[in-house]
């Protein structure tokens, strides 16, 4: 689904010394395809069923995020081969771009998601976040969520810094019974000096 990849591209690194983080990681396992991107301070992730509705991925791949700098109007999905990305609207080809995947091993982003508040015992009960990072995610949610609501589960002992939003615009997953597309965004707290 194009919209998820486009959103992921908003959260890649712009630092050329972190080449791997300048890419969008498409990770595949037996059950899911996961779209991941991070700049080292924040992380975007979205998972959907593998091999459903024609969405298939046979191996992990890292796509340069710069390919998605501008939004392709009317695009609903993309086709990815080893060196081409084709932007489509239903069955109409809109454009094709040659690309070279980024070689390397993408960080295991599940490892950076905090397991509990105890991992951050020095921060205390108050959390401060970079306002621009919050705004960046909220701006994406406004484009793809009809209720335009983000959910912050800050009182949970598990993954306390994950912000979620329902994705329900141009959803290709409507026919998958029981599947609810949710965008997930992890933002690390900022240390405040008082």
TIVO-2410 file (N, C-alpha, C; in nm, 3 decimals):
# residues 194
REC num residu      c1      c2      c3 atome chaine
REC   1      X   0.083  -0.121   0.000     N      A
REC   1      X   0.000   0.000   0.000    CA      A
REC   1      X   0.087   0.126   0.000     C      A
REC   2      X   0.064   0.211  -0.099     N      A
REC   2      X   0.147   0.330  -0.119    CA      A
REC   2      X   0.147   0.423   0.001     C      A
REC   3      X   0.030   0.450   0.057     N      A
REC   3      X   0.021   0.551   0.163    CA      A
REC   3      X   0.109   0.518   0.283     C      A
REC   4      X   0.118   0.390   0.319     N      A
REC   4      X   0.202   0.350   0.432    CA      A
REC   4      X   0.349   0.376   0.401     C      A
REC   5      X   0.392   0.342   0.281     N      A
REC   5      X   0.532   0.364   0.242    CA      A
REC   5      X   0.562   0.514   0.240     C      A
REC   6      X   0.468   0.593   0.189     N      A
REC   6      X   0.489   0.738   0.184    CA      A
REC   6      X   0.503   0.796   0.324     C      A
REC   7      X   0.419   0.750   0.417     N      A
REC   7      X   0.429   0.798   0.555    CA      A
REC   7      X   0.562   0.756   0.616     C      A
REC   8      X   0.601   0.631   0.594     N      A
REC   8      X   0.730   0.583   0.647    CA      A
REC   8      X   0.846   0.668   0.598     C      A
REC   9      X   0.837   0.718   0.476     N      A
REC   9      X   0.945   0.799   0.419    CA      A
REC   9      X   0.964   0.931   0.493     C      A
REC  10      X   0.862   0.975   0.566     N      A
REC  10      X   0.872   1.101   0.640    CA      A
REC  10      X   0.961   1.088   0.764     C      A
REC  11      X   0.992   0.965   0.805     N      A
REC  11      X   1.064   0.944   0.931    CA      A
REC  11      X   1.200   0.878   0.913     C      A
REC  12      X   1.252   0.881   0.789     N      A
REC  12      X   1.387   0.829   0.766    CA      A
REC  12      X   1.490   0.935   0.804     C      A
REC  13      X   1.613   0.891   0.827     N      A
REC  13      X   1.721   0.984   0.859    CA      A
REC  13      X   1.761   1.064   0.735     C      A
REC  14      X   1.808   1.184   0.757     N      A
REC  14      X   1.862   1.267   0.650    CA      A
REC  14      X   2.014   1.277   0.661     C      A
REC  15      X   2.070   1.200   0.753     N      A
REC  15      X   2.213   1.203   0.781    CA      A
REC  15      X   2.284   1.096   0.697     C      A
REC  16      X   2.369   1.140   0.603     N      A
REC  16      X   2.436   1.047   0.513    CA      A
REC  16      X   2.533   0.953   0.585     C      A
REC  17      X   2.571   0.986   0.707     N      A
REC  17      X   2.657   0.895   0.783    CA      A
REC  17      X   2.576   0.778   0.840     C      A
REC  18      X   2.443   0.787   0.830     N      A
REC  18      X   2.355   0.678   0.875    CA      A
REC  18      X   2.278   0.626   0.755     C      A
REC  19      X   2.350   0.579   0.654     N      A
REC  19      X   2.290   0.541   0.526    CA      A
REC  19      X   2.176   0.440   0.542     C      A
REC  20      X   2.194   0.341   0.626     N      A
REC  20      X   2.089   0.239   0.646    CA      A
REC  20      X   1.959   0.305   0.693     C      A
REC  21      X   1.971   0.405   0.783     N      A
REC  21      X   1.852   0.469   0.839    CA      A
REC  21      X   1.787   0.567   0.741     C      A
REC  22      X   1.851   0.590   0.627     N      A
REC  22      X   1.790   0.673   0.523    CA      A
REC  22      X   1.690   0.592   0.440     C      A
REC  23      X   1.675   0.465   0.474     N      A
REC  23      X   1.588   0.378   0.398    CA      A
REC  23      X   1.465   0.335   0.475     C      A
REC  24      X   1.368   0.288   0.400     N      A
REC  24      X   1.246   0.228   0.455    CA      A
REC  24      X   1.268   0.077   0.450     C      A
REC  25      X   1.256   0.014   0.564     N      A
REC  25      X   1.279  -0.130   0.573    CA      A
REC  25      X   1.148  -0.204   0.555     C      A
REC  26      X   1.143  -0.292   0.456     N      A
REC  26      X   1.030  -0.382   0.439    CA      A
REC  26      X   1.077  -0.518   0.487     C      A
REC  27      X   1.021  -0.560   0.597     N      A
REC  27      X   1.064  -0.683   0.665    CA      A
REC  27      X   0.956  -0.789   0.649     C      A
REC  28      X   0.998  -0.909   0.615     N      A
REC  28      X   0.901  -1.015   0.589    CA      A
REC  28      X   0.925  -1.132   0.684     C      A
REC  29      X   0.815  -1.188   0.733     N      A
REC  29      X   0.822  -1.316   0.802    CA      A
REC  29      X   0.704  -1.400   0.752     C      A
REC  30      X   0.682  -1.516   0.809     N      A
REC  30      X   0.578  -1.605   0.757    CA      A
REC  30      X   0.439  -1.544   0.762     C      A
REC  31      X   0.412  -1.460   0.863     N      A
REC  31      X   0.278  -1.406   0.881    CA      A
REC  31      X   0.261  -1.264   0.830     C      A
REC  32      X   0.364  -1.179   0.846     N      A
REC  32      X   0.347  -1.036   0.822    CA      A
REC  32      X   0.454  -0.975   0.734     C      A
REC  33      X   0.417  -0.864   0.673     N      A
REC  33      X   0.513  -0.771   0.615    CA      A
REC  33      X   0.509  -0.649   0.705     C      A
REC  34      X   0.625  -0.603   0.749     N      A
REC  34      X   0.632  -0.487   0.836    CA      A
REC  34      X   0.710  -0.377   0.765     C      A
REC  35      X   0.651  -0.258   0.766     N      A
REC  35      X   0.715  -0.139   0.711    CA      A
REC  35      X   0.774  -0.063   0.829     C      A
REC  36      X   0.905  -0.033   0.825     N      A
REC  36      X   0.972   0.033   0.936    CA      A
REC  36      X   1.058   0.147   0.884     C      A
REC  37      X   1.063   0.254   0.959     N      A
REC  37      X   1.157   0.361   0.931    CA      A
REC  37      X   1.191   0.432   1.061     C      A
REC  38      X   1.316   0.478   1.069     N      A
REC  38      X   1.359   0.551   1.188    CA      A
REC  38      X   1.473   0.645   1.152     C      A
REC  39      X   1.482   0.753   1.227     N      A
REC  39      X   1.598   0.842   1.213    CA      A
REC  39      X   1.686   0.834   1.338     C      A
REC  40      X   1.656   0.741   1.426     N      A
REC  40      X   1.733   0.723   1.548    CA      A
REC  40      X   1.669   0.789   1.669     C      A
REC  41      X   1.573   0.878   1.647     N      A
REC  41      X   1.503   0.947   1.757    CA      A
REC  41      X   1.356   0.907   1.762     C      A
REC  42      X   1.305   0.868   1.650     N      A
REC  42      X   1.165   0.829   1.640    CA      A
REC  42      X   1.156   0.714   1.542     C      A
REC  43      X   1.047   0.640   1.551     N      A
REC  43      X   1.034   0.520   1.472    CA      A
REC  43      X   0.891   0.503   1.426     C      A
REC  44      X   0.873   0.469   1.300     N      A
REC  44      X   0.742   0.440   1.244    CA      A
REC  44      X   0.736   0.293   1.208     C      A
REC  45      X   0.625   0.228   1.238     N      A
REC  45      X   0.609   0.087   1.202    CA      A
REC  45      X   0.462   0.056   1.171     C      A
REC  46      X   0.443  -0.033   1.074     N      A
REC  46      X   0.310  -0.078   1.035    CA      A
REC  46      X   0.323  -0.220   0.983     C      A
REC  47      X   0.239  -0.310   1.033     N      A
REC  47      X   0.242  -0.450   0.989    CA      A
REC  47      X   0.109  -0.490   0.927     C      A
REC  48      X   0.117  -0.574   0.824     N      A
REC  48      X  -0.003  -0.626   0.762    CA      A
REC  48      X   0.024  -0.769   0.716     C      A
REC  49      X  -0.081  -0.847   0.693     N      A
REC  49      X  -0.064  -0.988   0.658    CA      A
REC  49      X   0.014  -1.008   0.528     C      A
REC  50      X   0.110  -1.098   0.532     N      A
REC  50      X   0.188  -1.133   0.414    CA      A
REC  50      X   0.106  -1.223   0.322     C      A
REC  51      X   0.126  -1.203   0.193     N      A
REC  51      X   0.064  -1.288   0.091    CA      A
REC  51      X  -0.088  -1.281   0.093     C      A
REC  52      X  -0.142  -1.166   0.133     N      A
REC  52      X  -0.287  -1.144   0.129    CA      A
REC  52      X  -0.315  -1.031   0.029     C      A
REC  53      X  -0.423  -1.044  -0.042     N      A
REC  53      X  -0.468  -0.939  -0.134    CA      A
REC  53      X  -0.362  -0.901  -0.237     C      A
REC  54      X  -0.273  -0.992  -0.270     N      A
REC  54      X  -0.172  -0.964  -0.370    CA      A
REC  54      X  -0.049  -0.894  -0.316     C      A
REC  55      X  -0.044  -0.864  -0.187     N      A
REC  55      X   0.075  -0.803  -0.129    CA      A
REC  55      X   0.169  -0.915  -0.090     C      A
REC  56      X   0.277  -0.929  -0.163     N      A
REC  56      X   0.371  -1.038  -0.139    CA      A
REC  56      X   0.512  -0.981  -0.131     C      A
REC  57      X   0.590  -1.036  -0.042     N      A
REC  57      X   0.731  -0.998  -0.030    CA      A
REC  57      X   0.806  -1.124   0.004     C      A
REC  58      X   0.912  -1.153  -0.070     N      A
REC  58      X   0.986  -1.278  -0.049    CA      A
REC  58      X   1.111  -1.258   0.035     C      A
REC  59      X   1.162  -1.135   0.044     N      A
REC  59      X   1.283  -1.110   0.121    CA      A
REC  59      X   1.280  -0.968   0.175     C      A
REC  60      X   1.358  -0.945   0.281     N      A
REC  60      X   1.369  -0.810   0.337    CA      A
REC  60      X   1.435  -0.719   0.234     C      A
REC  61      X   1.394  -0.593   0.234     N      A
REC  61      X   1.452  -0.496   0.141    CA      A
REC  61      X   1.453  -0.359   0.208     C      A
REC  62      X   1.553  -0.277   0.175     N      A
REC  62      X   1.561  -0.140   0.226    CA      A
REC  62      X   1.555  -0.046   0.106     C      A
REC  63      X   1.447   0.031   0.098     N      A
REC  63      X   1.424   0.123  -0.013    CA      A
REC  63      X   1.465   0.264   0.029     C      A
REC  64      X   1.542   0.336  -0.052     N      A
REC  64      X   1.576   0.475  -0.017    CA      A
REC  64      X   1.449   0.558   0.004     C      A
REC  65      X   1.440   0.623   0.119     N      A
REC  65      X   1.323   0.705   0.150    CA      A
REC  65      X   1.308   0.825   0.059     C      A
REC  66      X   1.418   0.869  -0.003     N      A
REC  66      X   1.414   0.989  -0.088    CA      A
REC  66      X   1.326   0.969  -0.211     C      A
REC  67      X   1.299   0.845  -0.249     N      A
REC  67      X   1.213   0.818  -0.365    CA      A
REC  67      X   1.073   0.875  -0.342     C      A
REC  68      X   1.034   0.886  -0.216     N      A
REC  68      X   0.896   0.925  -0.184    CA      A
REC  68      X   0.889   1.069  -0.132     C      A
REC  69      X   0.986   1.153  -0.169     N      A
REC  69      X   0.987   1.292  -0.121    CA      A
REC  69      X   0.860   1.366  -0.154     C      A
REC  70      X   0.811   1.348  -0.274     N      A
REC  70      X   0.686   1.417  -0.310    CA      A
REC  70      X   0.575   1.314  -0.324     C      A
REC  71      X   0.456   1.357  -0.291     N      A
REC  71      X   0.340   1.268  -0.297    CA      A
REC  71      X   0.297   1.249  -0.441     C      A
REC  72      X   0.271   1.125  -0.479     N      A
REC  72      X   0.220   1.094  -0.612    CA      A
REC  72      X   0.068   1.098  -0.604     C      A
REC  73      X   0.008   1.196  -0.669     N      A
REC  73      X  -0.138   1.212  -0.660    CA      A
REC  73      X  -0.209   1.091  -0.718     C      A
REC  74      X  -0.317   1.053  -0.652     N      A
REC  74      X  -0.404   0.943  -0.692    CA      A
REC  74      X  -0.341   0.805  -0.683     C      A
REC  75      X  -0.220   0.795  -0.628     N      A
REC  75      X  -0.156   0.665  -0.615    CA      A
REC  75      X  -0.216   0.590  -0.496     C      A
REC  76      X  -0.246   0.462  -0.515     N      A
REC  76      X  -0.300   0.380  -0.407    CA      A
REC  76      X  -0.210   0.263  -0.371     C      A
REC  77      X  -0.126   0.219  -0.466     N      A
REC  77      X  -0.035   0.110  -0.434    CA      A
REC  77      X   0.090   0.119  -0.519     C      A
REC  78      X   0.193   0.048  -0.475     N      A
REC  78      X   0.317   0.044  -0.550    CA      A
REC  78      X   0.356  -0.101  -0.575     C      A
REC  79      X   0.423  -0.123  -0.685     N      A
REC  79      X   0.481  -0.253  -0.717    CA      A
REC  79      X   0.632  -0.238  -0.704     C      A
REC  80      X   0.695  -0.328  -0.631     N      A
REC  80      X   0.838  -0.319  -0.607    CA      A
REC  80      X   0.906  -0.443  -0.665     C      A
REC  81      X   1.003  -0.421  -0.752     N      A
REC  81      X   1.088  -0.530  -0.800    CA      A
REC  81      X   1.229  -0.501  -0.750     C      A
REC  82      X   1.326  -0.578  -0.797     N      A
REC  82      X   1.463  -0.560  -0.748    CA      A
REC  82      X   1.523  -0.424  -0.783     C      A
REC  83      X   1.474  -0.359  -0.890     N      A
REC  83      X   1.531  -0.229  -0.925    CA      A
REC  83      X   1.429  -0.126  -0.974     C      A
REC  84      X   1.302  -0.159  -0.964     N      A
REC  84      X   1.197  -0.066  -1.009    CA      A
REC  84      X   1.088  -0.053  -0.905     C      A
REC  85      X   1.037   0.069  -0.892     N      A
REC  85      X   0.916   0.093  -0.814    CA      A
REC  85      X   0.815   0.156  -0.908     C      A
REC  86      X   0.698   0.092  -0.919     N      A
REC  86      X   0.593   0.141  -1.006    CA      A
REC  86      X   0.479   0.191  -0.920     C      A
REC  87      X   0.437   0.314  -0.945     N      A
REC  87      X   0.328   0.377  -0.872    CA      A
REC  87      X   0.200   0.355  -0.951     C      A
REC  88      X   0.096   0.308  -0.882     N      A
REC  88      X  -0.028   0.270  -0.951    CA      A
REC  88      X  -0.151   0.328  -0.882     C      A
REC  89      X  -0.258   0.343  -0.960     N      A
REC  89      X  -0.389   0.377  -0.910    CA      A
REC  89      X  -0.482   0.268  -0.961     C      A
REC  90      X  -0.525   0.180  -0.870     N      A
REC  90      X  -0.599   0.060  -0.908    CA      A
REC  90      X  -0.512  -0.018  -1.006     C      A
REC  91      X  -0.549  -0.026  -1.131     N      A
REC  91      X  -0.468  -0.101  -1.229    CA      A
REC  91      X  -0.401  -0.010  -1.330     C      A
REC  92      X  -0.401   0.120  -1.305     N      A
REC  92      X  -0.342   0.216  -1.398    CA      A
REC  92      X  -0.201   0.251  -1.352     C      A
REC  93      X  -0.102   0.237  -1.440     N      A
REC  93      X   0.036   0.274  -1.408    CA      A
REC  93      X   0.050   0.425  -1.416     C      A
REC  94      X   0.097   0.487  -1.307     N      A
REC  94      X   0.115   0.632  -1.305    CA      A
REC  94      X   0.258   0.671  -1.340     C      A
REC  95      X   0.356   0.602  -1.281     N      A
REC  95      X   0.496   0.628  -1.314    CA      A
REC  95      X   0.583   0.515  -1.258     C      A
REC  96      X   0.705   0.509  -1.309     N      A
REC  96      X   0.801   0.408  -1.265    CA      A
REC  96      X   0.934   0.477  -1.238     C      A
REC  97      X   1.001   0.433  -1.130     N      A
REC  97      X   1.130   0.490  -1.091    CA      A
REC  97      X   1.230   0.377  -1.071     C      A
REC  98      X   1.348   0.394  -1.130     N      A
REC  98      X   1.458   0.301  -1.102    CA      A
REC  98      X   1.516   0.336  -0.966     C      A
REC  99      X   1.555   0.234  -0.890     N      A
REC  99      X   1.617   0.258  -0.760    CA      A
REC  99      X   1.718   0.148  -0.732     C      A
REC 100      X   1.804   0.174  -0.636     N      A
REC 100      X   1.898   0.073  -0.589    CA      A
REC 100      X   1.874   0.054  -0.440     C      A
REC 101      X   1.844  -0.070  -0.400     N      A
REC 101      X   1.819  -0.093  -0.258    CA      A
REC 101      X   1.946  -0.066  -0.178     C      A
REC 102      X   1.928  -0.030  -0.053     N      A
REC 102      X   2.041  -0.002   0.036    CA      A
REC 102      X   2.088  -0.134   0.095     C      A
REC 103      X   2.215  -0.164   0.075     N      A
REC 103      X   2.272  -0.288   0.128    CA      A
REC 103      X   2.305  -0.271   0.275     C      A
REC 104      X   2.285  -0.377   0.350     N      A
REC 104      X   2.319  -0.375   0.492    CA      A
REC 104      X   2.210  -0.440   0.574     C      A
REC 105      X   2.233  -0.440   0.703     N      A
REC 105      X   2.137  -0.499   0.796    CA      A
REC 105      X   2.069  -0.387   0.872     C      A
REC 106      X   1.938  -0.379   0.857     N      A
REC 106      X   1.860  -0.277   0.926    CA      A
REC 106      X   1.853  -0.312   1.074     C      A
REC 107      X   1.859  -0.213   1.162     N      A
REC 107      X   1.850  -0.244   1.305    CA      A
REC 107      X   1.719  -0.314   1.341     C      A
REC 108      X   1.724  -0.400   1.439     N      A
REC 108      X   1.604  -0.467   1.488    CA      A
REC 108      X   1.526  -0.365   1.571     C      A
REC 109      X   1.428  -0.302   1.509     N      A
REC 109      X   1.358  -0.192   1.576    CA      A
REC 109      X   1.277  -0.240   1.696     C      A
REC 110      X   1.238  -0.366   1.697     N      A
REC 110      X   1.166  -0.417   1.813    CA      A
REC 110      X   1.254  -0.414   1.938     C      A
REC 111      X   1.384  -0.416   1.919     N      A
REC 111      X   1.478  -0.410   2.032    CA      A
REC 111      X   1.480  -0.272   2.098     C      A
REC 112      X   1.447  -0.167   2.022     N      A
REC 112      X   1.453  -0.032   2.079    CA      A
REC 112      X   1.321   0.011   2.143     C      A
REC 113      X   1.215  -0.064   2.118     N      A
REC 113      X   1.088  -0.031   2.182    CA      A
REC 113      X   1.098  -0.070   2.329     C      A
REC 114      X   1.078   0.025   2.418     N      A
REC 114      X   1.095  -0.005   2.560    CA      A
REC 114      X   0.997  -0.111   2.609     C      A
REC 115      X   1.047  -0.199   2.694     N      A
REC 115      X   0.962  -0.304   2.749    CA      A
REC 115      X   0.874  -0.253   2.862     C      A
REC 116      X   0.923  -0.156   2.936     N      A
REC 116      X   0.844  -0.106   3.048    CA      A
REC 116      X   0.904   0.025   3.097     C      A
REC 117      X   0.832   0.089   3.189     N      A
REC 117      X   0.881   0.213   3.248    CA      A
REC 117      X   1.010   0.191   3.327     C      A
REC 118      X   1.033   0.071   3.375     N      A
REC 118      X   1.153   0.048   3.456    CA      A
REC 118      X   1.280   0.073   3.375     C      A
REC 119      X   1.271   0.062   3.242     N      A
REC 119      X   1.386   0.092   3.158    CA      A
REC 119      X   1.420   0.241   3.162     C      A
REC 120      X   1.327   0.324   3.208     N      A
REC 120      X   1.346   0.468   3.209    CA      A
REC 120      X   1.325   0.524   3.350     C      A
REC 121      X   1.380   0.457   3.450     N      A
REC 121      X   1.355   0.494   3.589    CA      A
REC 121      X   1.407   0.634   3.623     C      A
REC 122      X   1.507   0.682   3.549     N      A
REC 122      X   1.562   0.814   3.580    CA      A
REC 122      X   1.476   0.928   3.525     C      A
REC 123      X   1.384   0.897   3.435     N      A
REC 123      X   1.303   1.002   3.375    CA      A
REC 123      X   1.191   1.046   3.467     C      A
REC 124      X   1.134   0.955   3.542     N      A
REC 124      X   1.026   0.991   3.631    CA      A
REC 124      X   0.890   0.978   3.565     C      A
REC 125      X   0.788   1.041   3.625     N      A
REC 125      X   0.651   1.026   3.576    CA      A
REC 125      X   0.616   1.126   3.467     C      A
REC 126      X   0.696   1.228   3.450     N      A
REC 126      X   0.669   1.329   3.349    CA      A
REC 126      X   0.757   1.305   3.227     C      A
REC 127      X   0.696   1.311   3.109     N      A
REC 127      X   0.771   1.287   2.986    CA      A
REC 127      X   0.762   1.409   2.897     C      A
REC 128      X   0.873   1.446   2.837     N      A
REC 128      X   0.878   1.559   2.745    CA      A
REC 128      X   0.916   1.508   2.607     C      A
REC 129      X   0.850   1.563   2.505     N      A
REC 129      X   0.876   1.518   2.369    CA      A
REC 129      X   0.906   1.637   2.280     C      A
REC 130      X   0.981   1.613   2.174     N      A
REC 130      X   1.010   1.713   2.074    CA      A
REC 130      X   0.879   1.747   2.001     C      A
REC 131      X   0.837   1.872   2.008     N      A
REC 131      X   0.709   1.913   1.951    CA      A
REC 131      X   0.704   1.893   1.800     C      A
REC 132      X   0.817   1.913   1.732     N      A
REC 132      X   0.820   1.894   1.587    CA      A
REC 132      X   0.797   1.747   1.551     C      A
REC 133      X   0.854   1.655   1.631     N      A
REC 133      X   0.835   1.513   1.605    CA      A
REC 133      X   0.689   1.473   1.624     C      A
REC 134      X   0.625   1.527   1.728     N      A
REC 134      X   0.483   1.500   1.748    CA      A
REC 134      X   0.400   1.556   1.632     C      A
REC 135      X   0.433   1.678   1.592     N      A
REC 135      X   0.361   1.744   1.484    CA      A
REC 135      X   0.375   1.668   1.353     C      A
REC 136      X   0.495   1.616   1.324     N      A
REC 136      X   0.518   1.542   1.199    CA      A
REC 136      X   0.425   1.423   1.189     C      A
REC 137      X   0.409   1.349   1.298     N      A
REC 137      X   0.322   1.232   1.296    CA      A
REC 137      X   0.175   1.275   1.285     C      A
REC 138      X   0.137   1.375   1.361     N      A
REC 138      X  -0.001   1.424   1.357    CA      A
REC 138      X  -0.039   1.473   1.218     C      A
REC 139      X   0.054   1.537   1.148     N      A
REC 139      X   0.026   1.582   1.012    CA      A
REC 139      X   0.000   1.466   0.918     C      A
REC 140      X   0.070   1.354   0.936     N      A
REC 140      X   0.045   1.236   0.853    CA      A
REC 140      X  -0.090   1.174   0.887     C      A
REC 141      X  -0.122   1.168   1.016     N      A
REC 141      X  -0.250   1.109   1.059    CA      A
REC 141      X  -0.366   1.189   1.000     C      A
REC 142      X  -0.355   1.320   0.995     N      A
REC 142      X  -0.463   1.403   0.939    CA      A
REC 142      X  -0.494   1.364   0.795     C      A
REC 143      X  -0.395   1.314   0.722     N      A
REC 143      X  -0.414   1.279   0.582    CA      A
REC 143      X  -0.478   1.142   0.562     C      A
REC 144      X  -0.462   1.051   0.659     N      A
REC 144      X  -0.505   0.912   0.635    CA      A
REC 144      X  -0.609   0.860   0.733     C      A
REC 145      X  -0.646   0.939   0.832     N      A
REC 145      X  -0.742   0.892   0.931    CA      A
REC 145      X  -0.865   0.982   0.930     C      A
REC 146      X  -0.982   0.923   0.912     N      A
REC 146      X  -1.102   1.006   0.905    CA      A
REC 146      X  -1.135   1.070   1.039     C      A
REC 147      X  -1.099   1.005   1.152     N      A
REC 147      X  -1.128   1.067   1.281    CA      A
REC 147      X  -1.014   1.157   1.330     C      A
REC 148      X  -0.900   1.153   1.261     N      A
REC 148      X  -0.786   1.241   1.289    CA      A
REC 148      X  -0.743   1.239   1.437     C      A
REC 149      X  -0.746   1.119   1.496     N      A
REC 149      X  -0.714   1.104   1.637    CA      A
REC 149      X  -0.588   1.021   1.652     C      A
REC 150      X  -0.498   1.068   1.739     N      A
REC 150      X  -0.382   0.987   1.778    CA      A
REC 150      X  -0.403   0.943   1.922     C      A
REC 151      X  -0.358   0.823   1.953     N      A
REC 151      X  -0.375   0.768   2.087    CA      A
REC 151      X  -0.238   0.751   2.151     C      A
REC 152      X  -0.223   0.807   2.269     N      A
REC 152      X  -0.098   0.796   2.346    CA      A
REC 152      X  -0.130   0.715   2.471     C      A
REC 153      X  -0.070   0.598   2.482     N      A
REC 153      X  -0.097   0.511   2.596    CA      A
REC 153      X   0.015   0.525   2.697     C      A
REC 154      X   0.029   0.642   2.755     N      A
REC 154      X   0.138   0.673   2.846    CA      A
REC 154      X   0.128   0.610   2.983     C      A
REC 155      X   0.013   0.559   3.017     N      A
REC 155      X  -0.002   0.500   3.151    CA      A
REC 155      X   0.017   0.349   3.150     C      A
REC 156      X   0.053   0.292   3.035     N      A
REC 156      X   0.074   0.148   3.029    CA      A
REC 156      X   0.217   0.112   3.068     C      A
REC 157      X   0.236   0.002   3.137     N      A
REC 157      X   0.371  -0.037   3.176    CA      A
REC 157      X   0.453  -0.093   3.059     C      A
REC 158      X   0.386  -0.127   2.948     N      A
REC 158      X   0.456  -0.180   2.832    CA      A
REC 158      X   0.450  -0.078   2.719     C      A
REC 159      X   0.561  -0.061   2.648     N      A
REC 159      X   0.573   0.033   2.536    CA      A
REC 159      X   0.507   0.168   2.566     C      A
REC 160      X   0.556   0.241   2.666     N      A
REC 160      X   0.490   0.364   2.708    CA      A
REC 160      X   0.503   0.481   2.612     C      A
REC 161      X   0.588   0.474   2.512     N      A
REC 161      X   0.610   0.589   2.425    CA      A
REC 161      X   0.558   0.567   2.284     C      A
REC 162      X   0.468   0.473   2.267     N      A
REC 162      X   0.412   0.448   2.135    CA      A
REC 162      X   0.281   0.525   2.119     C      A
REC 163      X   0.272   0.597   2.009     N      A
REC 163      X   0.153   0.671   1.972    CA      A
REC 163      X   0.092   0.596   1.854     C      A
REC 164      X  -0.038   0.574   1.855     N      A
REC 164      X  -0.102   0.500   1.747    CA      A
REC 164      X  -0.213   0.582   1.683     C      A
REC 165      X  -0.248   0.542   1.561     N      A
REC 165      X  -0.360   0.604   1.491    CA      A
REC 165      X  -0.420   0.501   1.397     C      A
REC 166      X  -0.552   0.502   1.387     N      A
REC 166      X  -0.619   0.414   1.292    CA      A
REC 166      X  -0.598   0.467   1.151     C      A
REC 167      X  -0.581   0.376   1.058     N      A
REC 167      X  -0.567   0.415   0.917    CA      A
REC 167      X  -0.691   0.365   0.845     C      A
REC 168      X  -0.770   0.456   0.791     N      A
REC 168      X  -0.894   0.414   0.727    CA      A
REC 168      X  -0.925   0.488   0.597     C      A
REC 169      X  -0.826   0.557   0.544     N      A
REC 169      X  -0.846   0.622   0.414    CA      A
REC 169      X  -0.782   0.534   0.307     C      A
REC 170      X  -0.856   0.502   0.200     N      A
REC 170      X  -0.807   0.419   0.091    CA      A
REC 170      X  -0.750   0.287   0.144     C      A
REC 171      X  -0.815   0.230   0.241     N      A
REC 171      X  -0.764   0.108   0.301    CA      A
REC 171      X  -0.778  -0.011   0.207     C      A
REC 172      X  -0.669  -0.077   0.173     N      A
REC 172      X  -0.680  -0.197   0.088    CA      A
REC 172      X  -0.714  -0.322   0.169     C      A
REC 173      X  -0.732  -0.308   0.299     N      A
REC 173      X  -0.749  -0.423   0.386    CA      A
REC 173      X  -0.894  -0.445   0.428     C      A
REC 174      X  -0.987  -0.376   0.368     N      A
REC 174      X  -1.126  -0.383   0.410    CA      A
REC 174      X  -1.183  -0.524   0.404     C      A
REC 175      X  -1.137  -0.605   0.310     N      A
REC 175      X  -1.192  -0.740   0.296    CA      A
REC 175      X  -1.126  -0.842   0.390     C      A
REC 176      X  -1.023  -0.801   0.463     N      A
REC 176      X  -0.958  -0.893   0.558    CA      A
REC 176      X  -1.033  -0.890   0.690     C      A
REC 177      X  -1.103  -0.995   0.718     N      A
REC 177      X  -1.185  -1.001   0.838    CA      A
REC 177      X  -1.098  -0.996   0.964     C      A
REC 178      X  -1.132  -0.905   1.054     N      A
REC 178      X  -1.063  -0.894   1.182    CA      A
REC 178      X  -0.933  -0.814   1.180     C      A
REC 179      X  -0.889  -0.769   1.061     N      A
REC 179      X  -0.765  -0.691   1.054    CA      A
REC 179      X  -0.796  -0.543   1.063     C      A
REC 180      X  -0.732  -0.475   1.158     N      A
REC 180      X  -0.752  -0.332   1.176    CA      A
REC 180      X  -0.618  -0.261   1.154     C      A
REC 181      X  -0.604  -0.186   1.045     N      A
REC 181      X  -0.478  -0.119   1.017    CA      A
REC 181      X  -0.449  -0.009   1.121     C      A
REC 182      X  -0.334  -0.019   1.187     N      A
REC 182      X  -0.295   0.078   1.289    CA      A
REC 182      X  -0.153   0.125   1.260     C      A
REC 183      X  -0.138   0.257   1.250     N      A
REC 183      X  -0.006   0.317   1.235    CA      A
REC 183      X   0.055   0.329   1.374     C      A
REC 184      X   0.182   0.291   1.390     N      A
REC 184      X   0.249   0.301   1.520    CA      A
REC 184      X   0.371   0.389   1.508     C      A
REC 185      X   0.389   0.474   1.607     N      A
REC 185      X   0.497   0.573   1.606    CA      A
REC 185      X   0.558   0.576   1.745     C      A
REC 186      X   0.686   0.547   1.752     N      A
REC 186      X   0.757   0.551   1.879    CA      A
REC 186      X   0.838   0.680   1.883     C      A
REC 187      X   0.826   0.754   1.990     N      A
REC 187      X   0.905   0.876   2.006    CA      A
REC 187      X   0.972   0.872   2.142     C      A
REC 188      X   1.102   0.888   2.141     N      A
REC 188      X   1.178   0.880   2.266    CA      A
REC 188      X   1.164   1.013   2.341     C      A
REC 189      X   1.154   1.007   2.471     N      A
REC 189      X   1.140   1.130   2.550    CA      A
REC 189      X   1.269   1.212   2.546     C      A
REC 190      X   1.252   1.342   2.568     N      A
REC 190      X   1.364   1.435   2.573    CA      A
REC 190      X   1.394   1.465   2.718     C      A
REC 191      X   1.521   1.460   2.756     N      A
REC 191      X   1.561   1.493   2.893    CA      A
REC 191      X   1.545   1.643   2.915     C      A
REC 192      X   1.473   1.682   3.020     N      A
REC 192      X   1.457   1.825   3.052    CA      A
REC 192      X   1.544   1.860   3.170     C      A
REC 193      X   1.606   1.975   3.163     N      A
REC 193      X   1.685   2.027   3.276    CA      A
REC 193      X   1.606   2.134   3.345     C      A
REC 194      X   1.588   2.118   3.475     N      A
REC 194      X   1.508   2.215   3.551    CA      A
REC 194      X   1.601   2.305   3.627     C      A
***
